[in-house]
Amino acid sequence: MSDARWTDVDKDLDYALMHHGMAIRLFEAAGFDAPDLDGYRNSRAFMHAMGAGYTSIENALLGFSPSGEAWHKDLIDRLSRLLTGENARPAFFDAEMRRDLLECLTMRHRVRHSEYDEFVASKAEPIEAVRRVLPRIKDVAARFKKQIDPDPKDENDGGDGSGGGALKTRPVHSVNCYTIKS
């Protein structure tokens, strides 16, 4: 990817950190059960922050997007696989990050398909997944970027011993687009 596209990824991840960080603060502040405007505001703000946070992570990954009805889950699954051979590339997410992101996706689905009176704070388990995703997501993206789009001036780019520019990208819209230079 070009440098400009990586700045888009960074921007979307910054939004994810902000939204999910606010979701944690809202969850800890509680007050979801109040039968008045405050309860409504608290629960809706939490639900929006959870949904917007996950959407921001997904937006960061759209350059790799699959298609089809289950593309959201497929995107996480695709980026969690290590590819070898002609289309070699590292896995973007490890098993723990994959599991946590799928939990965040589940919460966003609940947010988009629920009504106010269906919100039960004790069922907001994805908040724990968000707590694990937040401190790791930027490092995961930086490591992946270094492996697939290394700085050609950096002699220790992707860790494969071949020097700068060890991996190159082809201009296709698939996560399978990374190949080893021969």
N, C-alpha and C positions, 0 to 999 in steps of 0.2 A: 504494500500500500504506500501511497505517497505520504509525505510528512503532513500535508493538509488533512488527509483522512485520519491520521492518528490524532490530530488535535480535536477532531470531531469525537473520536472515541473517548479521549480524555475529558472533554466537556460533558458528554453523556454520563460518564462515570462520576464526575463531580456532582452532577444533579442526583444521581442515584445515592451517593453518600449523604447529600443534604436531605433528600426526602426520607430515606430510611433512618437517618439519624434523628430526624424530627419524629418519625413514627415511634422510635424507641422512647423518646422523651414524652410523647403523648401517652403511650402505653403505661409508662411509669407514673404519670400524673393521674391516670385513671379517670373516674368521674363519668363513666359511660352509662351508668344505670340511672342517672338523674332523670326524672320524668319531665323535664322542662327543656328549654332551649339549650342550656349548658350541656345536658346529656346528648342531645342531638348533635350539637357542634363538636363535642369531644369525640363521639364515635365516628362521625363523618370525616372529621379531620384525620383521625387515625387511619380509617379505611382509604382515604384519598392518598395519604402519604405512603402507605404500603403499596398501593397500586401504581402510583407515580414512580416510586423508587424502583420497582421491578421493571416497569416500562422503560425507564432510563437505561437500565442494564441491557435490556433487549435492544434498545436503539443503538447502543454502542456496538452491538454485534450484527447489526443489519447488513453490513457488507458481506457477511457470510451466510445470508439467510436462505433457508430451504423454502419450499412452497408446499401447499396442501393444507388440509384441515387441521392437522396437528403440528404445524410448523413451529409453534412456540416450544413445544417439548423436543421436537426434532432438532431445533437449533442448539439446545443445551446438550442433547445427546451427541450430536455431530462434533461439537467443540470439546467434548469429553473423550473423544477417541484419538489415540495415537495412530498415525498412518505411516506405513512403511512402503518401500518400493519406489516406483516412479513418482508417486504423489506424496512422498514423505513429508511429514510435519509433526511437530509435537502436539500433545493434547493441551488444550487451553485450560480446561478445568480438571482437577483431580476428583476422585470419587466423592469426597466430603463436600467439595464446592458444588458438584453436580446435584447431590442430594439436597443441599440447602437451597439452591436456586430453584429446583423443582418444587420445594415447599413454598418458596416465595411466589412462584407461578400459581400454585394452588390458592394462595390467599388472594391474589389478584382476581382469579376466577370468582372466588366468593364475593369479593368487593363488587365486581361488575354485575353479578347476578343475584344480589340480595336487596332486601328492603330494610329500612331502619329497624323495624321490630324483630328482624331476624339476626341482628348483630349480637353476639354473645362474646364478651371480652375473654372469657376463659377458654374459648375455642380459637384464640388468635395465636396458636402454636408457632406460626411462621415468624413471630417476633424473635424467637431464639435462633432461628436460621439467619435472620437479618443480623443479629448480634455477631454471628460467626462470619458472615459474608463481608460486612463493612470493613473490618481491619485488613482483609486479604485481597479485595477485588482489584485495587490499583496495582499492587505488587504482581498479581497474576497477569494482568494486562501488560505491564512493563516487561515481565519475563518473556511472555509470548511475543511481544513486539521485537525484543532483542533477538529472539531465535528466528523469526520469519522475515524480519525486515531490518537486518543489522546495519549499523552505520559503516559504510565502506572504508572509512578512515580508522575505524576501531579494529585493532589487531586481535582483540580478544572478544569478538562479536557474539557468536552463537554457541561458544563452548565446544565446537566440534574439531578444533585444532587446525582449521583450514584458513584462518585469518578472516579479515573483513569481507563481507558480501558472500558468506557461505551459502545463504539461501536466497532465492530470488522468487518473485511472484510473477504470475502471468495475469493479464487483465481479464479475468473471468469472475463471475459472481458465484463462486463456490468455495467452501472451506477446504476443498481438496486441491486448491490451486497452488500449493507451495511445493517446490521441487528443489532437490539438491543440485548445485552446480557440479558439473563433471570436470 
